[in-house]
Amino acid sequence: MKGRKPVPTVLRIARGNPSQHKIRDDEPAPSSVIDLSAPARFTDDADARAAWDELAPMLHRLGLFTEAERHALILYCATFARWQQADRHLREHGSVLTSRRNKYPIVSPYVAIANQTLAQCHKLMIEFGLTPVSRTRVHVGKKDAPDAKWERFFGPSPRPKPA
């Protein structure tokens, strides 16, 4: 995709919409009522749990963490934890290793694993619309204006819908 990535609607509203472009009203709105406790899979992974405990409440307060982003955040936290583990290993042993057989320098496998995992997770989050930016590209059909106004004040319309 060429050009700038779209800014999530929540951030555009928070910034005051400085560009004065029309704010979309057909963007999906997943439920913001969500359990902020860390997933059970993070009970034995301190790095992933720490990332979750730091990010989940902050993103929820900003309105960027809803039920649709739960799996994306799990992927991010697991990937971030894997990166931290690889980073610790790389700081201890270096990013270039020496082959035992012929003494040639080789890149540590921790570098390749971290890079591949980050790329895969990023592609998945964008593909499924699980990030706020990619969700701005998803379009949901608008309701008819008169019925939407009626339902907002009086509940479902008693009038029959046109066929």
Stockholm file with secondary structure:
# STOCKHOLM 1.0

chainA/1-163         MKGRKPVPTVLRIARGNPSQHKIRDDEPAPSSVIDLSAPARFTDDADARAAWDELAPMLHRLGLFTEAERHALILYCATFARWQQADRHLREHGSVLTSRRNKYPIVSPYVAIANQTLAQCHKLMIEFGLTPVSRTRVHVGKKDAPDAKWERFFGPSPRPKPA
#=GR chainA/1-163 SS CCSCCCCCHHHHHHHTCTTCCCCCSCSCCCCCCCCCSCCGGGTTCHHHHHHHHHHHHHHHHTTCCCGGGHHHHHHHHHHHHHHHHHHHHHHHHCSEEECTTTCCEEECHHHHHHHHHHHHHHHHHHHTTCSHHHHTTCCCCCCCHHHHHHHHHHSSCSSCCCC
#=GC SS_cons         CCSCCCCCHHHHHHHTCTTCCCCCSCSCCCCCCCCCSCCGGGTTCHHHHHHHHHHHHHHHHTTCCCGGGHHHHHHHHHHHHHHHHHHHHHHHHCSEEECTTTCCEEECHHHHHHHHHHHHHHHHHHHTTCSHHHHTTCCCCCCCHHHHHHHHHHSSCSSCCCC
//
